[in-house]
């Protein structure tokens, strides 16, 4: 029987990498995810490892179809990420990347809330080093904000687990629901990592600030662990349908006006997470299959897009769309691989996004969520705009930038990793049975019916036509040097403005209080001067007879008090 978590291989690899140098480090980094994947392959559904600790029943390992799928996914993402990062010579990034991936694997195999909490916090602590590794003043401040949000999520998870267990529900990590305060705390904890609206600011700030290789790892694990946790703990929760619909739609507007292309991809990540959250909220077998399948494909095609933009950043040192363009002339392989990722995220037929996203959309219309279905269609068209067209267009085409003459293809390992991602995008899209065989439920869904393919092609054609018309008409927002505040506007702009308004309204009251205070102080000082000043009453010389009278009076009062 398995006596340790499948995360052991990756975590041990991180320890060994810390003490390895040169080619040995590369061997260890490549071997760790391969050995971990082999360990997952050896697992049998239904395997459970349990033990007692301090009167609590803990389940550090619980194996079922859902955990196995995410186990394969995370080891695959770790391997591709390692290949992509082989050219760097930064031990901190290497150690953090493997430990981060291992934390994600440990979380998806956790069978109790306490074990989940441990790996939940390890995710936060290990991943922040991928942001700090950029070693800039901005990355430091961004990393600290990221860490506060992630650790805060863990605190909420622990508090929720305590409340949930105290209510007699135990620590088993299965369906939780929103019937008790503990469930709500856990729900919010999951929502922070999943990038719920108003809780997503850490994502769009941290991911673009990470290193080119760090962003690839970041896009694969934290949010997908949250999706797994929601699918495990809150399937069929109606609130998630609303939240997911908003997540799928609102990032489109920010992504269209955003100049930083990695930040555009961060918004598109939230957009794709919205599809997954909707699927979990619907809660049918088809919808849950669609949610986890889309999590699987998103890791690959989003990773491919992040890798292509990381290659551009590695070569040019620039990520602003206003400063890029024309790079296809010197980076044709990277441009082609980027377009494969763009086609996948846009859900073109024969690409991976089509076979996963269609399941969620189909589940929405089958269950009668017409408004949600229309919103998801809008979101699907929108993602083609900002991720499918905008990313490759402004990075590789548009106008020639000043980097064209000096640009070149990235290192071979980067191209190999991107090629692996592209082949998976095409392979899964062309042969969806490879993915469907790993899903928790057998629904018999097949994406390639004529009506669905034609509807998707019409949607994509309309979106492409709209982009072209808007661009030619000069209506499409240009790539400008700007800062997109997003929800930060609330405390960077709105809060200071409201504080200034409140202070302006309180100013007259403040002045009156100040004047009254000054008058009170002045009168008090005048009274003290009259009594204690050099010419005051108490400063005068008193006749001896007066003092005798006062002594007699005091003695008289003492006698009265004594005999009464």
SULBEL-V332515 format. One record per helix or strand of 2 or more residues. SS is the DSSP state (hx for helix, st for strand). FROM is the first residue (numbers start at 1). TO is the last residue. If there is no record, write none. Layout:
ss:SS from:FROM to:TO
ss:SS from:FROM to:TO
//
This chain:
ss:hx from:8 to:18
ss:hx from:23 to:42
ss:st from:48 to:53
ss:st from:56 to:62
ss:hx from:65 to:84
ss:hx from:91 to:108
ss:hx from:113 to:132
ss:hx from:137 to:169
ss:hx from:181 to:194
ss:hx from:201 to:209
ss:hx from:212 to:218
ss:hx from:222 to:233
ss:hx from:238 to:257
ss:hx from:261 to:282
ss:hx from:285 to:316
ss:hx from:321 to:323
ss:hx from:327 to:329
ss:hx from:332 to:345
ss:hx from:352 to:366
ss:hx from:370 to:396
ss:hx from:412 to:430
ss:hx from:433 to:436
ss:hx from:450 to:472
ss:hx from:486 to:532
ss:hx from:537 to:539
ss:hx from:544 to:563
//
